[in-house]
Every structure is written in C-alpha cells, then in structure tokens.
C-alpha cells in the first residue's frame, strides 16, 4: 500500500498511531502525550490524513464548537503487525496431521484456482503473449507481489517476484505454498499456459521466478 510507510510505527508518527489505536484524540492531547508542540502534532496529523491513515471526527462537549479528534482509518489500523501466518501454519499443520499431504495439496490447488479466477477478471482477454504476461504482472502487483517481466535470451517470458505475500508460511511449508498454491495461482491468472517454477523465496531464494510457456 502506497499510503503506508515501510516502517510506520517508528518516530513521531508511529507514536501518534499508537496513541490513536487506544482512542481518538485531539491534536492538543497528542502533543501533551508525546511531548511536542501542538502545531507540530497538527502538521503530522494533516500529512497522515492526506495519506488516508487518520480521519477527523467531531464531538460536542458542553457549550461551544465541537472538538476535533482524530481517529485511525481502516488503512491506519493495517500498519500494525499482523500474524496471519501463525494461524495459517497452525491450520496447515492440523490438516496435514489429520488428512495427509495429498488432501492438503488438493485443497491448496483448489483455493489458488478460486482466487485466480476472481483476480483473472482484471486481466484483459486475448492479446499477445507479452501483453497477457504484462496483465498477469499487474494483477500480481495488486495482490501485493513486487513483480516484473523479463525476456530470456532465447525469447521466453519469465515472471520475477521480489516479494512474497506468503513469505513466512512459504518458509514453513515451501511445497504447499510455492509448488502448489503459487503455481496454480499463476496458471489460473495466465490462462492456457504452462508454468515452470525455477526458484522461490520459500525455498531459500532471493526471488520467485516462473518461466511461462505460452501457447
């Protein structure tokens, strides 16, 4: 998300976010809590509002104009660390112990295809091999992957990702996340094509690479 800093909970703005996670506050309240000038707090809040992290709310307290308090937006709440991977890993381990790898692999493949069909609607149909691959790259980037398109010396197409949205779980279960889910997701997004996984972050690499065999 462009609106969120890479390290959003550091520095003054991080402290502001942490205070607003407790309750909505005025610029004056935040200035006192953090130990900065009220004008500085207003400046930080203004820039954070522009980026969609906070929103002003108004509440009347007695006589006079309503007081302006700032609250976190859903995007602002997303900057706090999430541990979805812990839940996913626990579920995968439980399924593996109960049903076995074959069942879980089929489940992951079906989930990838379902997700891929929904996202594939954003990719324009038809076009050349390169146009379809560029549509795939754009769709993957909307999912949070940092993807790019490469041409190999012999003219083939390679999709390169330098970020994996499943990184932690992929390190725990590389076969299921990389060779099953990710591969099926890529194939479903691309349409009628073969996909060869050349390397992945989950398998210890610095990037994920898929060689695309377009019809």
N, C-alpha and C positions, 0 to 999 in steps of 0.2 A: 504494500500500500504506500503510495507516494506520500500521503499526508503524515505518515508516522516515521519519526526518526529511527535510525538504526539502533540507537541506544537511548530510548525515550525517557527512561527513568533516572537518568543522570543529570546533575546540575540543578539549577533553579526550577526549570520547567518540570523536571522529574519530581521535585518536592511538591510543586503545585498540584501535579496529577495525583500524587499520593494523598494530599490533603483533600482534594475533591472526591477521591474514592470513598472517603469517610462520610462526607456530607457536602452539599452545595455551600459555597462561601462567597462573601463579598471580597472585592479587591483589598479593602482595609483589613479584613480578617486574615487574609492570606499574607499580607505584608507583615502583620504583627507575628503571625505564627512562624514565618520563615526568617524574619529579621531583615527585610529590605524596605525600600521606600515604596509608598503606595503607588506613586507614578510608575515605578519600575514594575510592580505587580500588574498594573493596568496594561503596560506595554506588552508583557509576556502573555497576558490573557487575550489581548487583541490579536496577537500573532497566532496563538493557539486556536482562537475562534476561526480565523481565516483558514486554518488547516483542518477544520472540522473536528477538533479534539474536545472542545468545550462549547457550551451554549449558554447565553444569559437567560436567567429566569427572574421573574419579578413577583414579590410578595409584599402586600401591605401589612405594616406593623404599627398599629395605632394611627395617630394623626400624621398627615404629610404624605409625601410621594412614596410609592412602593420602593422597597430596597432591591437593588440589583445584585443577584447572586449568580455565580457561575456553577454549572454542573457538567459532569462528563457526558459526552455523547456516546453512542454505541462504539464509534470508532476510537474514542478516547479510552474506553474500557478495554479495547482489544490490545492496547500496548502492554498490558500487564502479562507476565509469563503465563502460558497455558501448558498443561501437562497431559494433553490428549494422548500422547504416545504411551503413557503409563497405563491408561485404560485399554488402549488398543492391544498393547503387548499382553496384558493380563487376559483379555478375551481370546487372543490368538492361542496363547499357551493352554488355556482351558479347553478350547475347541480341539487342539491337537491331541491333548491327552484323552479326550472323550471320543473323538470321531476319526482321528488319524489324518495324515498329511494329504491323502487323496481327496477326502471330503473338503478339507480346508482350501486346497488348491482350486477345486472346482468352484467353491464359494467365492474366492477372491477373483477368479476369472469372470464369473457372472456379475459381480459387483463392478468390476472395471468396465465391462461391456455396457452395463446400465448407465454408469457415469459418462462413459464415452459417447453414447447415443444422445444424451442430453446436451453435452457440450458440442458435439459434431454439428448441431443445427446452426452454430455460429460460423461454420466454415462454408464458404461459397462452393456449390457443387460444380463438377466439371473442371475445365482449365487444364493447363499443362502440369507435368509432374512437379516442376518447381513452384508453380502457383499453388498447387494443393499443399505442398510441403510448407510454404510460407504461411498458408492459412492454419496449418497444424501448429507451427511455431507461435503464432499469435494466440491461438486457443490455449496452448500450454502456458504461455506467459500470463494469461488472465487467471489461470489456476494457481499462479504463484511460482512457477518454474522460471528460471532465467535461461531461456532457450535461444538458440541461434541456428542458422542454416549454413552448412558447409558443403562445398563441392569437392569430392575426392579427385586426385589427379586423373583417374580414368573416367570421370564424369558422373559418378554415382552421387547420391544425396545422403548426407549424414545430418541427423539432428543431434545437437550438442546441448546439454543442460549443465549449468554450473551450480544449480541449486536444486535440492530435492525437498519437496514439501513433506515427504515421509521419512526424512533422513534418520531420525532416531530409531524408528521402528524398522527401517530398512537395515540398519546395522544389527538389530536383534534377529530379524527374520529376512535375510537377503534374498533367499529363493522366492518366498511368497510375495514380497514387495517388488523385487526387481524383475525376476524372470517370469512371474505370473501376472501380478496386477499391472505393473508398469507396461509390460509388453502388450498385454491385451488392451490396455487403455490407448496406447499409441496406435495399434492396429485399427481399433474401432474409430478413432478420430480421423485416421487417414483414409479409411475406406478399403477398397480392394487392393491390398498390398502385403508384401512380406516384410517383416521387421526382424533384423538380427541385432541382439543386444551385444555390443562389443565390449562394454565396460560400464561399471556403475559405481556411484558413491557408496552404496550399501555394501559392495564387495571390496571396499577399500580404495577405490579410485578417487581422483580429484574431480571427476565429472562423469556424467552419464552420456553414453554415445549409442545411438541407434542408427544402423545402416538401413536405409529404406530401399526396398526393391519394388518399385512401382511398375504396374502393368503398362 
